[in-house]
């Protein structure tokens, strides 16, 4: 049985997400979520991925992926987009 989630606006959810990001151990300046979509029961966060000049992932890309995954796990169990 799933637990009901709270309806929230995209703007309010991004404010919460960016607050969590700044407190995450992998945080670095420039890491932020600037969009979120709902795919089924999962919130998917988007933002800069810090690719290199050839479009390939960097060490920062891995950090961004891990932080966005953390947001999806933590916030999808609490909220859904209004």
Long-range contacts (C-beta under 8 A, 24 or more apart in sequence): 2-41, 3-77, 5-76, 5-77, 5-78, 5-79, 5-80, 6-78, 6-79, 6-80, 7-79, 7-80, 7-81, 7-82, 8-79, 8-80, 8-81, 8-82, 9-81, 9-82, 10-35, 10-36, 10-81, 10-82, 13-43, 13-75, 13-79, 13-81, 16-75, 17-45, 17-71, 17-75, 20-70, 20-71, 20-74, 20-75, 21-67, 21-71, 24-67, 24-70, 26-63, 26-66, 26-67, 27-67, 28-60, 28-63, 31-60, 31-63, 31-64, 31-67, 33-68, 33-71, 36-81, 37-81, 38-80, 38-81, 41-76, 41-80, 42-72, 42-76, 43-71, 43-72, 43-75, 43-76, 43-79, 43-80, 43-81, 44-68, 44-72, 45-71, 45-72
